[in-house]
């Protein structure tokens, strides 16, 4: 009488683990690329939001013109808008860091400020994103694949 064993042998388990590792090795780089693409799309959307907020700010406060990033936000909960905290952007974006990107917006010199410049740079280049973005009072979003973007770079 021979007993038939139930279950998996060690070799069978090792083969299954090896197959899972091979699938993970293929899937993880694709997941990272997808995450970077999502971060870049978020950065472009955030720059569009900043552009809209700048136009709204300069219309609301024409004697000041355009503003720096901090002035476009406000202290949460934002109950009353002022020129120092216009309540146009949320706290996440006005903190300067969102979805793997660092945001900087500066107003031009003079009063009223008739120009502004916004940049979005990956927090960790080649990991959180590969492209750098720029926008200004023209509303055109530009990008550069290697260094901080500027007004002379290609438009999206």
VOMIRO-972678 format. One record per residue: x, y, z of N, C-alpha, C in turn; residue in three letters. Coordinates in steps of 0.1 Angstrom, whole numbers, padded with zeros to 4 digits, always signed. Layout:
BEGIN
XYZXYZXYZAla
...
//
This chain:
BEGIN
+0008-0012+0000+0000+0000+0000+0009+0013+0000Unk
+0007+0021-0010+0015+0033-0010+0005+0045-0007Unk
+0010+0054+0000+0003+0066+0003+0006+0077-0007Unk
-0004+0083-0012-0002+0094-0022-0002+0107-0014Unk
+0009+0115-0015+0010+0127-0008+0002+0138-0014Unk
-0004+0146-0006-0012+0158-0011-0004+0170-0009Unk
-0005+0180-0018+0002+0193-0016+0012+0195-0027Unk
+0021+0205-0026+0031+0208-0036+0044+0204-0031Unk
+0053+0200-0040+0066+0197-0037+0074+0210-0036Unk
+0086+0210-0031+0095+0222-0030+0098+0227-0044Unk
+0101+0219-0053+0104+0223-0067+0092+0230-0073Unk
+0080+0225-0071+0069+0232-0077+0067+0246-0071Unk
+0069+0247-0058+0068+0260-0052+0078+0270-0057Unk
+0090+0265-0058+0101+0273-0063+0098+0278-0078Unk
+0093+0269-0086+0089+0273-0099+0079+0284-0099Unk
+0068+0283-0091+0058+0293-0090+0064+0306-0085Unk
+0072+0306-0075+0079+0318-0070+0087+0325-0081Unk
+0095+0317-0089+0103+0322-0100+0094+0329-0110Unk
+0083+0323-0113+0074+0329-0123+0068+0342-0118Unk
+0064+0342-0106+0059+0355-0100+0070+0366-0100Unk
+0082+0362-0097+0093+0372-0097+0096+0377-0112Unk
+0095+0369-0121+0097+0373-0135+0086+0382-0140Unk
+0073+0379-0136+0062+0388-0139+0064+0402-0132Unk
+0068+0402-0119+0071+0414-0112+0082+0422-0119Unk
+0092+0416-0123+0103+0423-0130+0099+0430-0143Unk
+0089+0424-0149+0083+0430-0161+0074+0441-0158Unk
+0066+0439-0147+0055+0449-0144+0060+0461-0137Unk
+0069+0460-0128+0073+0472-0120+0079+0483-0128Unk
+0087+0481-0138+0092+0493-0146+0080+0500-0153Unk
+0070+0492-0158+0059+0498-0164+0051+0506-0154Unk
+0049+0501-0142+0042+0508-0132+0049+0522-0128Unk
+0062+0521-0128+0070+0534-0125+0068+0544-0136Unk
+0069+0539-0148+0067+0548-0160+0053+0554-0160Unk
+0043+0546-0156+0029+0551-0155+0028+0562-0144Unk
+0035+0559-0133+0034+0569-0122+0041+0582-0126Unk
+0052+0582-0133+0059+0594-0138+0050+0601-0148Unk
+0043+0594-0157+0034+0600-0166+0022+0607-0159Unk
+0017+0601-0148+0006+0607-0140+0011+0619-0133Unk
+0024+0619-0128+0029+0631-0121+0031+0642-0131Unk
+0036+0639-0143+0037+0650-0153+0024+0656-0157Unk
+0014+0647-0159+0001+0652-0162-0005+0661-0151Unk
-0002+0657-0139-0007+0665-0127+0000+0679-0127Unk
+0013+0679-0130+0021+0691-0130+0016+0701-0141Unk
+0012+0695-0153+0007+0704-0163-0007+0709-0159Unk
-0015+0701-0153-0028+0706-0148-0027+0716-0137Unk
-0017+0714-0129-0014+0724-0118-0010+0738-0124Unk
-0001+0737-0134+0003+0750-0141-0009+0757-0147Unk
-0018+0749-0153-0030+0755-0159-0038+0762-0148Unk
-0039+0755-0136-0047+0761-0125-0040+0774-0120Unk
-0027+0774-0119-0019+0786-0115-0022+0797-0125Unk
-0022+0794-0138-0024+0804-0149-0038+0810-0147Unk
-0048+0802-0144-0062+0807-0142-0062+0816-0129Unk
-0055+0811-0119-0055+0819-0106-0048+0832-0108Unk
-0038+0832-0116-0030+0845-0118-0039+0855-0125Unk
-0046+0851-0135-0055+0860-0143-0066+0865-0134Unk
-0072+0856-0126-0082+0860-0116-0077+0870-0106Unk
-0065+0867-0101-0059+0876-0091-0056+0890-0097Unk
-0050+0890-0109-0047+0903-0115-0060+0911-0119Unk
-0071+0904-0121-0084+0911-0124-0090+0916-0111Unk
-0088+0908-0100-0094+0912-0087-0086+0923-0081Unk
-0073+0923-0082-0064+0933-0076-0056+0939-0087Unk
-0062+0948-0095-0055+0954-0107-0043+0963-0103Unk
-0044+0969-0091-0033+0978-0087-0021+0970-0083Unk
-0022+0956-0080-0011+0948-0077-0006+0940-0089Unk
-0015+0936-0098-0011+0928-0109-0010+0913-0106Unk
+0000+0907-0111+0002+0892-0109+0009+0891-0095Unk
+0008+0878-0090+0013+0876-0076+0022+0863-0076Unk
+0029+0862-0064+0037+0850-0062+0027+0839-0057Unk
+0032+0827-0057+0024+0815-0054+0017+0816-0041Unk
+0024+0820-0031+0019+0821-0017+0006+0830-0016Unk
+0007+0841-0024-0005+0851-0024-0017+0845-0030Unk
-0015+0835-0039-0027+0829-0046-0035+0820-0037Unk
-0029+0815-0026-0036+0806-0017-0042+0814-0005Unk
-0041+0807+0006-0046+0813+0018-0045+0803+0029Unk
-0047+0808+0042-0046+0799+0053-0060+0792+0055Unk
-0059+0778+0055-0071+0770+0057-0077+0772+0071Unk
-0089+0772+0072-0099+0773+0061-0100+0788+0056Unk
-0100+0789+0043-0099+0802+0037-0113+0808+0037Unk
-0116+0817+0045-0129+0823+0047-0130+0837+0041Unk
-0119+0844+0040-0119+0858+0034-0107+0860+0026Unk
-0109+0864+0014-0098+0866+0004-0092+0880+0006Unk
-0079+0881+0005-0072+0894+0006-0061+0893-0005Unk
-0055+0904-0008-0044+0904-0017-0032+0895-0012Unk
-0031+0893+0001-0020+0885+0006-0023+0870+0007Unk
-0036+0867+0006-0041+0853+0006-0054+0853-0002Unk
-0054+0851-0015-0066+0853-0023-0075+0841-0023Unk
-0071+0830-0017-0080+0818-0017-0083+0813-0030Unk
-0074+0814-0040-0076+0809-0053-0071+0795-0056Unk
-0061+0791-0047-0054+0778-0049-0055+0771-0035Unk
-0055+0757-0036-0055+0750-0023-0042+0750-0017Unk
-0042+0745-0004-0029+0745+0004-0018+0736-0002Unk
-0022+0725-0008-0012+0716-0013-0004+0723-0024Unk
-0011+0729-0034-0004+0736-0044+0004+0748-0040Unk
-0002+0756-0031+0006+0767-0026+0017+0764-0017Unk
+0018+0751-0012+0030+0747-0004+0042+0746-0013Unk
+0039+0744-0026+0050+0743-0036+0054+0729-0040Unk
+0048+0719-0034+0051+0705-0037+0038+0698-0039Unk
+0037+0691-0051+0024+0684-0054+0028+0673-0064Unk
+0024+0661-0061+0025+0649-0070+0039+0648-0076Unk
+0049+0648-0067+0063+0646-0072+0069+0658-0079Unk
+0063+0669-0079+0068+0681-0085+0069+0693-0076Unk
+0079+0701-0078+0081+0713-0070+0077+0725-0079Unk
+0068+0734-0073+0063+0745-0080+0068+0758-0075Unk
+0072+0767-0084+0077+0781-0080+0070+0791-0089Unk
+0063+0801-0084+0057+0811-0092+0062+0825-0086Unk
+0067+0833-0095+0072+0846-0090+0065+0857-0099Unk
+0062+0868-0093+0056+0879-0100+0068+0888-0106Unk
+0065+0894-0117+0075+0903-0122+0076+0916-0114Unk
+0086+0924-0117+0089+0936-0109+0079+0947-0114Unk
+0078+0957-0105+0069+0968-0108+0056+0966-0102Unk
+0049+0978-0101+0035+0977-0096+0027+0985-0105Unk
+0017+0979-0111+0013+0965-0110+0023+0956-0118Unk
+0024+0944-0113+0033+0934-0119+0025+0929-0132Unk
+0031+0931-0143+0025+0927-0156+0030+0914-0161Unk
+0039+0908-0154+0044+0895-0158+0045+0885-0146Unk
+0046+0872-0149+0049+0862-0139+0055+0850-0145Unk
+0061+0842-0138+0067+0830-0143+0065+0818-0133Unk
+0060+0807-0138+0058+0795-0130+0066+0784-0136Unk
+0073+0776-0127+0080+0765-0131+0075+0753-0123Unk
+0076+0741-0129+0074+0728-0122+0085+0719-0125Unk
+0092+0715-0115+0104+0706-0116+0102+0693-0108Unk
+0106+0682-0114+0105+0669-0106+0112+0670-0093Unk
+0106+0665-0082+0112+0665-0069+0125+0656-0070Unk
+0123+0645-0077+0135+0635-0078+0135+0632-0093Unk
+0144+0640-0101+0145+0638-0115+0147+0623-0119Unk
+0140+0619-0129+0140+0605-0135+0133+0595-0126Unk
+0127+0600-0115+0119+0591-0106+0105+0596-0105Unk
+0104+0608-0101+0090+0614-0100+0085+0620-0113Unk
+0095+0623-0122+0091+0628-0135+0104+0630-0143Unk
+0102+0631-0156+0114+0633-0165+0114+0647-0171Unk
+0103+0654-0172+0102+0667-0179+0100+0678-0169Unk
+0106+0690-0172+0104+0702-0165+0095+0711-0173Unk
+0086+0718-0165+0076+0727-0172+0077+0741-0168Unk
+0072+0750-0177+0073+0764-0175+0060+0771-0181Unk
+0055+0781-0174+0044+0789-0180+0046+0803-0175Unk
+0040+0812-0182+0040+0826-0179+0027+0833-0182Unk
+0027+0846-0183+0014+0854-0185+0008+0851-0199Unk
+0016+0845-0208+0010+0841-0221+0001+0829-0220Unk
+0002+0821-0209-0007+0810-0207-0002+0797-0214Unk
+0009+0798-0222+0015+0787-0229+0024+0779-0219Unk
+0021+0766-0219+0030+0757-0210+0041+0751-0219Unk
+0053+0752-0214+0065+0748-0222+0072+0737-0214Unk
+0080+0729-0220+0087+0718-0214+0101+0717-0218Unk
+0109+0711-0210+0123+0708-0213+0126+0694-0206Unk
+0133+0685-0214+0135+0672-0209+0148+0670-0200Unk
+0156+0681-0199+0169+0679-0192+0171+0689-0181Unk
+0166+0701-0182+0169+0711-0172+0156+0720-0170Unk
+0157+0729-0161+0146+0738-0158+0141+0745-0171Unk
+0128+0744-0173+0122+0749-0185+0121+0764-0185Unk
+0121+0771-0196+0120+0785-0197+0111+0789-0209Unk
+0110+0802-0211+0101+0808-0221+0106+0804-0235Unk
+0119+0800-0237+0124+0797-0250+0122+0782-0253Unk
+0117+0774-0244+0115+0759-0247+0103+0757-0256Unk
+0102+0744-0260+0090+0740-0269+0077+0740-0261Unk
+0066+0744-0268+0053+0744-0261+0047+0730-0262Unk
+0039+0727-0252+0032+0714-0252+0022+0713-0264Unk
//
